[in-house]
Amino acid sequence: MALVVHGLPNCDTCRKARAWLDRFGVAHQFIDYRAVPTPAATLQDWARRLGGWEKLVNKSGPTWRNLLPQRKHPASDPEWLLLLREYPALIRRPLVVRDDGGVSTGFSAAEFKRWFGQGGAISAPDP
């Protein structure tokens, strides 16, 4: 199975995404960010694939809002990595790694339908 969903088990959006996948028979593996820390190289790869750290980090949640002001402006990859190691809940969720190598964050039924169809067949996203 190549489809992997990363997130937090109690996150409502993660639950919705997993329920959609289950409903339409899309086999997937779920990985809890907190229980299984994401390696630094993987975090860097995700950030690169998504278009930068800003696209990987959730700045609208309470974890970000409760950070000290000086922590909210990482200036380098090592600083971003340290922040995400300390606060894995900052990673946007769910983060989906598809078998075609694509990485996406969040849940949209329309997007999932485009990628996976409603019968579980995985189709490549449009370029």
Secondary structure, 3 states (H helix, E strand, C coil): CCCEEEECCCCHHHHHHHHHHHHCCCCCEEEECCCCCCCHHHHHHHHHHHCCHHHHECCCCHHHHCCCHHHHCCCCHHHHHHHHHHCHHHECCCEEECCCCCEEECCCHHHHHHHHCCCCCCCCCCC
